[in-house]
Amino acid sequence: MTSTPGADTRVDRIRRARRMRRYLVQIPYFVVLLGLLAAAVLVLFDRWRRGAFVFGSALILGAVLRALIPTSRVGLLQVRGRFFDIAAMASVGGLILWLATSIDPLGTD
């Protein structure tokens, strides 16, 4: 049994589109991950307050993205239910932001 050439190219286009969608749906996750990586670099270079601020901000950004993006397109930002994910990231991010801004620097940044 042979298939028509038009059907083969259509199937290839659908496969390519699905593969591309798998990568594109992860962009919000990688944006948050990039923020966490930047925070780790700041902490590594002894800028712990700035690093903590960036870390908390990245978590708040993750909570906002999780709240705004539909579940079918949220990718790896989805761990549990929408409410739990948003509440967990927002509360931990807010706590870290509060700690980063409230602790006396003691001559450090």
C-alpha positions in Angstrom: 0.0 0.0 0.0 1.4 3.4 -1.0 0.6 6.7 0.4 0.2 9.9 -1.5 3.1 12.4 -1.5 0.8 15.2 -0.2 -0.2 13.1 2.9 3.4 12.4 3.8 4.4 16.1 3.8 1.3 16.9 5.8 2.2 14.3 8.4 5.8 15.7 8.5 4.5 19.2 9.1 2.2 18.0 11.9 5.1 16.2 13.5 7.3 19.2 13.2 4.6 21.4 14.7 4.1 19.1 17.6 7.8 18.9 18.3 8.1 22.7 18.2 5.1 23.1 20.5 6.9 20.8 23.1 9.7 23.3 23.2 7.7 26.5 23.0 5.4 25.4 25.9 8.5 25.3 28.2 9.6 29.0 27.6 7.9 30.3 30.8 9.7 27.6 32.9 13.0 28.5 31.3 12.4 32.2 32.0 11.9 31.4 35.7 14.8 29.0 35.7 17.0 31.7 34.2 16.0 34.1 37.0 17.0 31.4 39.6 20.3 30.8 37.9 21.0 34.6 37.9 20.2 34.6 41.7 22.6 31.7 42.3 25.4 33.5 40.4 24.8 36.6 42.5 25.0 34.6 45.7 28.1 32.9 44.4 29.8 36.2 44.0 28.9 37.2 47.6 25.9 39.4 46.7 23.5 37.5 48.8 20.9 40.2 49.3 20.6 40.9 45.6 20.6 37.2 44.9 17.8 36.7 47.4 15.9 39.5 45.8 16.2 38.1 42.3 15.3 34.6 43.6 12.1 35.9 45.3 11.3 38.0 42.2 11.7 34.9 39.9 9.3 32.9 42.1 6.8 35.7 42.1 7.1 35.8 38.3 6.6 32.1 38.2 3.4 32.5 40.2 2.1 35.2 37.9 2.9 33.1 34.8 1.2 30.1 36.3 -1.9 32.2 37.0 -2.1 33.7 33.5 -1.1 30.9 31.2 -3.7 28.1 30.5 -2.9 24.7 32.0 -2.5 23.2 28.6 0.4 25.5 27.8 2.1 26.0 31.2 4.7 23.2 30.8 6.9 22.4 33.8 5.5 25.3 35.9 2.6 22.9 36.6 3.4 20.7 39.6 0.1 20.3 41.3 -3.1 22.1 40.9 -3.2 25.7 39.8 -4.2 27.1 43.2 -1.4 25.1 45.0 1.3 26.1 42.5 0.4 29.8 42.6 0.1 29.9 46.4 3.3 28.0 47.0 5.4 30.1 44.6 3.9 33.4 45.7 4.2 32.7 49.4 7.8 31.5 49.2 8.8 34.3 46.8 7.1 36.9 49.0 8.9 35.5 52.1 12.3 35.6 50.4 11.6 39.1 49.2 10.7 40.2 52.7 13.8 38.6 54.1 16.0 40.1 51.5 14.7 43.6 52.2 14.4 43.4 55.9 17.7 42.0 57.1 20.4 44.6 57.9 23.2 44.3 55.4 26.0 44.7 58.0 28.4 46.3 55.5 27.7 43.8 52.7 25.5 44.0 49.7 
